[in-house]
């Protein structure tokens, strides 16, 4: 893996950001905008994915980064669960649901792979130099 200097350079963060945009687009294009509680939950959980990646990266230590990536991965599951409620309330089509669910599964798997990579890495982070 090449040197990453900013969390914005991380592909997992970029994909998480795209996911947040999709959640907002669903809100604007459906009656989800009137379901304030559900929208607040999925908006917060999808934001948590990208925010925890960023926060963990900025901690400058692999152990803490792994911890925050783990939280981010868990948030993928939370959003996926909330996505079922959005589908069950007919705010999105079956096709939109399947596409987003697959995006979330893929992102979760990618974050898991990144965690594994960091766990095997000898590099412990800049705070330990």
C-alpha positions as CSV (number, residue, x, y, z in Angstrom):
1,X,0.0,0.0,0.0
2,X,1.4,3.4,-0.9
3,X,1.7,6.2,1.6
4,X,-1.6,7.7,2.6
5,X,-1.2,11.2,4.0
6,X,-4.9,12.2,4.5
7,X,-8.0,10.3,5.4
8,X,-9.6,11.7,2.2
9,X,-7.1,9.5,0.3
10,X,-8.5,6.3,1.7
11,X,-10.8,4.4,-0.7
12,X,-13.0,3.2,2.2
13,X,-13.6,6.8,3.3
14,X,-14.4,7.8,-0.3
15,X,-16.9,5.0,-0.6
16,X,-18.5,5.8,2.8
17,X,-18.9,9.4,1.6
18,X,-20.7,8.2,-1.5
19,X,-23.0,6.1,0.7
20,X,-23.9,9.2,2.7
21,X,-24.8,11.1,-0.4
22,X,-27.1,8.2,-1.5
23,X,-28.9,8.3,1.8
24,X,-29.5,12.0,1.4
25,X,-30.7,11.5,-2.2
26,X,-33.2,8.9,-0.9
27,X,-34.4,11.4,1.7
28,X,-34.9,14.0,-1.0
29,X,-36.6,11.7,-3.5
30,X,-39.0,9.9,-1.2
31,X,-41.3,10.3,1.8
32,X,-38.4,9.4,4.0
33,X,-38.1,13.2,4.4
34,X,-41.3,13.0,6.5
35,X,-40.1,10.1,8.6
36,X,-37.8,12.2,10.8
37,X,-36.7,9.6,13.3
38,X,-35.8,7.0,10.7
39,X,-34.0,9.5,8.6
40,X,-32.1,10.9,11.6
41,X,-31.0,7.3,12.5
42,X,-29.8,6.3,9.0
43,X,-28.2,9.7,8.4
44,X,-26.3,9.4,11.7
45,X,-25.2,5.8,11.1
46,X,-24.1,6.4,7.6
47,X,-22.2,9.5,8.7
48,X,-20.6,7.4,11.5
49,X,-19.0,5.1,8.8
50,X,-17.0,7.9,7.3
51,X,-16.5,9.9,10.5
52,X,-15.0,7.0,12.4
53,X,-12.6,6.2,9.5
54,X,-11.5,9.8,9.6
55,X,-11.2,10.0,13.4
56,X,-9.3,6.7,13.6
57,X,-6.9,7.8,10.9
58,X,-6.2,11.1,12.7
59,X,-5.3,9.3,15.9
60,X,-2.0,8.3,14.3
61,X,-1.8,4.9,15.8
62,X,-2.7,1.5,14.3
63,X,-4.4,0.2,17.4
64,X,-6.7,3.1,17.7
65,X,-7.3,3.2,13.9
66,X,-8.3,-0.5,14.0
67,X,-10.7,0.3,16.9
68,X,-12.4,3.1,14.9
69,X,-12.5,1.0,11.7
70,X,-14.3,-1.7,13.7
71,X,-16.9,0.9,14.8
72,X,-17.2,2.0,11.2
73,X,-17.7,-1.6,10.1
74,X,-20.4,-2.1,12.7
75,X,-22.1,1.1,11.4
76,X,-22.3,-0.6,8.0
77,X,-24.4,-3.3,9.6
78,X,-26.6,-0.7,11.4
79,X,-27.2,1.1,8.1
80,X,-28.0,-2.2,6.4
81,X,-30.6,-2.9,9.1
82,X,-32.2,0.5,8.7
83,X,-32.2,0.0,5.0
84,X,-34.6,-2.8,5.5
85,X,-37.0,-0.5,7.3
86,X,-36.7,2.0,4.5
87,X,-37.6,-0.7,2.0
88,X,-40.4,-2.1,4.1
89,X,-42.0,1.3,4.3
90,X,-41.7,1.6,0.5
91,X,-39.4,4.6,0.5
92,X,-37.1,2.9,-2.0
93,X,-37.6,0.3,-4.8
94,X,-36.4,-3.3,-4.5
95,X,-33.7,-2.5,-7.0
96,X,-32.4,0.5,-5.0
97,X,-32.5,-1.6,-1.9
98,X,-30.5,-4.4,-3.5
99,X,-27.9,-1.9,-4.9
100,X,-27.4,-0.2,-1.5
101,X,-27.3,-3.4,0.4
102,X,-24.6,-4.7,-1.9
103,X,-22.7,-1.4,-1.6
104,X,-22.8,-1.7,2.2
105,X,-21.8,-5.4,2.2
106,X,-18.9,-4.5,-0.1
107,X,-17.8,-1.6,2.1
108,X,-18.0,-3.7,5.2
109,X,-15.9,-6.3,3.6
110,X,-13.3,-3.8,2.4
111,X,-13.1,-2.2,5.9
112,X,-12.6,-5.7,7.4
113,X,-9.8,-6.3,4.9
114,X,-8.2,-3.0,5.9
115,X,-8.4,-4.0,9.6
116,X,-6.7,-7.3,8.8
117,X,-4.0,-5.5,6.9
118,X,-3.3,-3.1,9.8
119,X,-3.3,-6.0,12.3
120,X,-0.6,-7.7,10.3
121,X,1.4,-4.6,9.7
122,X,4.6,-3.8,11.6
123,X,3.9,-0.1,11.3
124,X,2.3,1.1,14.6
125,X,1.7,4.7,13.6
126,X,3.4,8.1,13.7
127,X,2.6,8.7,17.4
128,X,5.0,5.9,18.3
129,X,8.1,7.3,16.5
